[in-house]
Amino acid sequence: MKLFLNIIVLITYILLINPVEKFSKSKMTTESTTAVPDVEVVDIFALEFKNLVSDILFFDAITFIGGKKTFRLEMQEGEQLYSLLNASSFLNPYNVDPYYLGQSILTWETKMYDRANILLKRGMQYRNKEWVFPFFIAYNYFYFMNDTLRGAEYMKVAIERPGSPTLVLTTLASRLYYRSGRTEVGILLLKDAEAHEADEGVKKIYRKRIKAMEGVLVIEKAIEVYKNKYSRKPANIDMLIKAGLLKSRPHDPYGGQYYIDKEGNVKSTSDFR
Amino acid sequence: MNALDNKKNILSIAHITIKGSRIEKIYYLLFFTVVIVLLLTPYFASMSPRQGKQVALDFILSTQSFTGLIIATFVGSGLIARDVDKKVIYSVITKSVSRSQYVIGRFLGIALILLLAIILMSFFGILSYYATLWMFITLGDAPNWYVYWLNAIFLYLKLLIIVAVAFLFSSFSTSTIFPLAVTIGVYIAGASAIKVKSYLETLSGANWGIGFKLLVNSAFYLFPNLSAFDLKAQAAYGLSVNSLNLIFVALYGLLYISVMLFVTVVIFNRRDLI
């Protein structure tokens, strides 16, 4: 009798395993659509274990992405991923994992550039020796959000941080300033970098770039005067020379010819490359 | 009663406490913890793409804290309360052992148990770290072991504060559950008070009523500020620690423990045990 009872209990248990597992799995899919509670509340209740909770939230984010059959993420899923990464990095802002994951998924996949930048700005604040975070922010502003000026500003922050590839970033930033109509700021940035550079070869590259940008600036200023004087845009550089606003056509050190495009922007056939 | 007798009595109570810890199954818990940490740290660290070292240390240090907290709250709140409840206390304090000696002896005993537990867990923590390193080579630079041990020292102080709080509530309680529940409450309040306080100081916290703010502020000064003893992030992320601040925190901890024990002795001495 006793044995019989034991067997019944065992069989019932085995029979129950599957439905219980199914239930908890179904709960997981419905629960995962609800966002993480308020980060401040999580922060208080995590007590002294907030680093661990932060790690677990990040692992949740990874399994959330990894659990998807296709790599496409819907907008709502992006929000959910953001809330996980946001909570994780709020609890432990020193952990770089959420920032990198946010940068790769929230920008390319879900096109939530401002969300990615919110995370990256936190990373920039706490990991204040690392240049990649301001660089990513600059990249997002420039490449995705078409905000070249802000992009240039964050690129400048990236340049000032130790270990950054100064030459590449400085020329990139000066180009962004030039594209956003702030050629002067770009030149200042280049001059500053040139003055602080020890290597003579790199100094030369900076000087070449400064000269090219100064050529742009001279023409830009002449265009401004022309517009004020004649209340219209000049069609080409020769008109500026005829009006006596430019002595001669500036020389592009990259070997191209300066010209004014249809929008009135100063460009060069070399594209400064 | 001379000083030698005093010392002898305290030590014998401490000795009894340590012997009793075998009955409390503390060693099983410790063994379980170190095995879990040893087995799970590599798994945990492997989940992080760039921060394996930090995640490994987060896990190691959090389990140390958690196990320490379990011992401090459960054993700490049970020691005196159970002796009173089971009437063991009569046979102890009638024999030339004063009530204050009994309290100090009990405290010394659990302090030694906790010291042993922390040293053991810290060594196994380092072992777990190197086991992880052996399995996954990409952990980066070695962690700052100096801050790791500093964290262990401050964890120890924190646990002693919790034990002292548990003793205080056991000194007048008639049940064994009451000191346990209150100690857990004090721990939660002590670990989160600073966050609630700083939240109320922000703009979004400004909407709360003045009464609530007064309550939180008084709680902050009454409960031990346990978050100051937490150096886990500093140990895992190599953040700088200000030694002057640490000295203040250590003094604060020692003072808090002394006051708690003093009040415990005063209340316990006046308590009518019969």
Interface residues (C-beta under 8 A of the other chain):
Chain A: E40 D43 I44 F45 L47 E48 F49 N51 L52 S54 D55 F58 F59 I62 N92 Y94 N95 V96 D97 Y100 L101
Chain B: F44 M47 S48 P49 R50 Q51 Q54 V55 D58 F59 L61 S62 S65 F66 I188 A191 S192 K195 V196 Y199 S204 L226 S227 D230 K232 A233 A236 Y237 L239
